[in-house]
Each structure stands twice: as C-alpha cells, then as structure tokens.
C-alpha cells in the first residue's frame, strides 16, 4: 500500500523558504498570495493489506525519522 506523509513546519516556526517563495511569486506579478509555507511530501510503499496497520507504521516512521517533532508536524494518508 502507498502511504503519503506530508511534513510541515509548525505554526509559529519561521519558514525562510516559504517567505522566499512568497516574495518570488509577488515579484512575478502574482497578486493576492498571502503567507506561504513550504514543506515536504514523502511517498512510501509499505507491505501490508490492513490500512490501519500501514498508517500506524507510516506514523511511527514519521515520528522517528521523517519529521523533526520539535518544529514540524505531519499527516499520513494511505491510498
């Protein structure tokens, strides 16, 4: 099964990459863009047929390696 882990900086944590993207968009003439936050998406192929078990494994991977739990949060979706 495929698990998709989305990792984002927590609210209140400075996001210089997001700020740079926002400024570049404004410089290119894209108006109306508010705050921009940058993150990462990690796709995992995990063996198993039980959705709940695969999701639990992906969440464990995210807590232990994929996300820095001090400054980042994550969400897991299983497809």
N, C-alpha and C positions, 0 to 999 in steps of 0.2 A: 504494500500500500504506500501511497505517497503522502508524506506529511510536509506541510509548508509552515515554517517557523518565521514569523515576522518580528524583528527586533528593532525597537525604537528607544531613543533616549527618553528618560522620564521627564515629566513636566518640571520646569524649573532648572533643568540642566542646560547649560549653554550649548548651542549647536552651531559652531562656526561654519560647517559645511552647508547646513541649511540656510544660514544667513548669506553665504556667498552665492548660492543658487538663486535665492530671492533677489539679490542685487543684480545678478546677471540677467534674470528674467525681466526685471524692470528696465535694465539697460537695453534690452532687445525690443522694448516697446510693449511688453505685456503688462497692461494696467489691471488694477483690481486684485492683484495677488497679495494676500496677507502674509501671515507668518508661514515660513517654510521649514519643515523638519525633515531631515534625512535619516534613513535607517537602512536596514539590510533584510533581504529575504533569502532564506536557506531552504532548498528543497531536499528532502531526504526520502529515499526508497527504503522502507523498513519492512522486513519479512513479517508476515502475520495476517490473519484474517479477521481478528477482533478489533474493531475500530477503537474501542475504549483502551485496549491494551497498547495499540500502536500510538495513540495520542499520549498515553501516560509515559511511554518510552521517549517520545519526542520531547515532552515537557521536562523529563529528567535530563536529557541531553542538553536542552536549553539552559537549565539551571546550573549544570555542572561545567559547561564549556561554551555554548553558543552565545550566551548573554552575560554581561557583567551586571550582576544583580544589584550592585550598589548604585549604578547610574542608568541602567537600561531595564526596560520591561519587554515582555514578549507575549505573543499569542500563537497558538498552534491550531491549524486546520488540517483535517485528514480528508483526502479525496479518494 
